[in-house]
Amino acid sequence: MTTETEPYKNFKLMHAITSRIRIIAPVLKKDEERTYILEILLKKRPEILQVRSRPQIGSVVIQFDSAKLPQKNLLILLDAVLGNIAKKPSSHLKPPVKDDFQAGPLESVDLAVGGMTCASCALLIEMVFKRDPKVMQVSVNFGTETISVQGHLNKTEVCSKIESLGYHPASMDTLSQRRALIEKERERIDLARSRFLWAGALSLPVVAVGMFMPAARWLHAMQFVLTTPVVFWSGKQFFVKAWRLAKQRAANMDSLIALGVGAAYGYSLPAFIRRRGHLYFEAAAAIITLVLLGRYLEERAKGQAGEAIRKLVDLQPQTANVLRDGVEIIVEVDAVEVDDILVVRPGEKIPTDGVVISGVSTVDESMVTGESLPVIKEINHRVIGGCVNGNGVLKVRATAVGMDTVLAGIVHMVDQAQATKLPIQKQVDKISAVFVPSVMGIAALTMGGWMLAGAPFAFAFGNAITVLLIACPCALGLATPAAIMVGTGQAASRGVYIRNGESLEIAAKLNVIVFDKTGTITEGKSKVSDMVKFSRLADYTILCLAASAEQHSEHFLGKAIVEHVKDLQIELHECHYFMSTTGLGITAEVDKKQILIGNLAWMQQNNVAIGDAETVAASFAAEGKTSVYMAVNEKMAAIFAIADKPRADAAQAIQHLYRLGIQTLMVTGDNEITANFIAEQVGIKTVIANAKPEQKLAVIKQYQDEGMIVGMIGDGINDAPALAAADVGFAIGSGTDIAIESADLTLVQGDITKVTETIQLSTDTIRVIKQNLFWAFGYNTIAIPVAALGKLNPMIASAAMALSSVSVIVNSLRLNNTKGE
């Protein structure tokens, strides 16, 4: 509930009473050091009585002596202190910094990276960035071909470092830039296909001749003529990359291919000229061709794995109709600015997020929210970019552009999830980092061993090449990212947006799930069913005062009162003062009257005499209704009964969780009778009522201390601490921004049956990862010794290597066939 009356730059004032305030400061989020510094600075002032903070969400509660330090002065002080803290990067995040440079501002850079040919490329880029003391954290994902860098490097410096390694960085800050990258991806697939076809056409006669080992000179000459363009044109990329890496004292899969092909061709050329010795032209040509086939199939498979992202990006139209100086013009969507007036005709996609200022229409939001029915939009209604307009013409004022839109945020969320490295992948990376040098060593030992055993040079040389070519670090590198990419894409297609891939792994291990009640188990579509007066004020006056006070509230119960009064066509009055206390209620001033609206504890905290209201509330609670107390000028005025029925799918979702062996409980700020009434309807047996935000957090911690893996599902500001503390936090998509920001996953349509689908998808994803790793490790464990023993030839080795990577991606794509329950 945003309640600030002044435009503070460095925090958001969430609630305030005479001697206590609560703020959310983005600069403090997940930064314990900066939070600690703020506490130290505040506690130095005698007027500050107590400071309580939650770094997970950047929340700070301050109790102070308002007589010595007026609230307004405290807020100005906080804004200044937080501004100074924000200018200095947190030292616990910084790596050891060399003395020869000045650390710049802390930045986060996300880029696409072209030119990566295998998972070893991603490891190489990571390794180079990790050596830079300016870099705090880096993650390179070969599957999505992206890099995420956090540290003291700006975007230009990151691009320069990537280019020095021979790769091609590209911006992906807007959806238009993402669309351009997708087009390049299609071009890359076409190029990979073209290279393979040309190499195949030239290699086929070379291999055919090599199989029969003819002595005719002209046939050997034909092999030389056809192999040379295959090696130096089709295979040029391998040698160029290997040379660049060699200059960096590094190696990857391209190094193995270049070494193997170069050795085969280099040995054959003098043998051909001298007309003496074995020729390996067919091996060199076949190796290049089969590896190119593998790369082509891999590019196609990766394209299918990223289909979810492409569908999201394609939602945004490429142009927009904008009114400027009264003239309608067509501009690129990236040229749209905040406050531009957009004209959206029937059947067109809405270019960007905005607010309707003219017109009435229906909008299909199914692709973003999962809501199947079109939603009516009229003046002051918000619209989401990428959704399809219905029958009417709308004029929309743009409120967000570029990466600030809902659609771009969803794409970025999926990006971040796919870029996350799971704990299981970090172990694989350690193995992959030493894989290529180890294979080179094994190849050298193979050749030396056979030579010492008295084998002919050609035989020993051929076995060494086979070892180089059979090894496949790509299968190891792709095992986890490929499955995560498909799994998060599948979740997105089902209306579950995952902020980090790690939560997808942990979801499979959940054994306790904590539910909020209002807006989570219930629909959150609360309606006022009854009102009982305890004042001489007229019904009209009480309703007007209540709705006028609550008109700025984001809470479901407050919104229900406002909607009820508007339905009665009672005109609202101006609210001159509004402050909210999370988990309790609000204080407001309307028509020079002090209004208190909230729960029983809020009335008691403000010393309001309850009288018979508690008895009335008990009767409402027995019917499953929530009571909202109202006091005017510190005297009990009325009590509202608000009914909110359980979601249609809630009982089914709880039963599914029970069948999975997961314990469920409801923790709610509502009273015990109402909470038990709703819990009984949906099948939850454990209920904790009258819970404040800190109590919800304590419940999460209690189960975690008992060794449980805990999930939390909520939608409100009061759920944010618990969502952040849970092992996996699920936010209801229609909930508050801070709840969604604190959670790991967002259930876009609010369908809590998607929780069981997500758990099942998590289980399937982890199973596929384990299958991929088993295949990748098993393949290399068996193939390398067999090659060293001389049981394979180079052509078969290169074919097996190419297919091993493809098999990992194809296995991951099976996740697209899993269906939700």
Buried (B, 14 or more C-beta within 10 A) or exposed (E): BBBEEEEBEBBBBBBBBEBBBBBBBBBBBEBEBBBBBBBEBBEEBEBBBEBEBBBBBBBBBBBBEBEEBEBEEBBEBBBEBBBEBBEEBBEEBBBEEEEEEEBEEBBEBBBBBBBBBBBBBBBBBBBBBEEBBBBBEBBBBBBBBBBBBBBBBBBEBBBEBBEEBBBBBBBBBBBBBBBBBBEBBEEBBEEBBEBBBBBBEBBBBBBEBBEEEEEEEEBBEBBBEBBBBBBEBBBEBBBBBBEBBEEEEBBBBBBBBBBBBBBBBEBBBEBBEEEEEBBBBBBBBBBBBBBBBBBBBBBBBBBBBBBBBBEBBBBBBEBBBBEEEEEEEEBEBBBBEBEBBBBBEEEBBBBBBBBBEEBBBBBBBBBBBBBEEBBEBEEEBEBBBBBBBBEBBBBBBBBBBBBEBBBBBBBBBBBBBBBBBBEBBEEBBEBBBEBBEEBBEBBEEBBEBBBEEEBEEBBBBBBBBBBBBBBBBBBBBBBBBBBBBBBBBBBBBBBBBBBBBBBBBBBBBBBBBBBBBBBBBBBBBBBBBBBBBBBEBEEEBBBBBBBBBBBBBBBBBBBBBBBBBEEEEBEBBEBEEBBBBBBBBBBBBBBEBBBBBBBBBBBEBBEBEBEEBEEBBEBBBEEBBBBBBBBBEEBBBBBBBBBBBBBEBBBBBBBBBBEBEBBBBBBBBBBEBBBBBBBEBBBBEEBBBBBBBBBBBBBBBEBBEEEBBBBBBBBBBBBBBBBBBBBBBBBBBBBBEBBBBBBBBBBBBBBBBBBBBBBBBBBBBBBBBBBBBEBBBEBBEEBBBBBBBBEBBBBBBBBBBBBBBBBBBBBBBBBBEBEBE
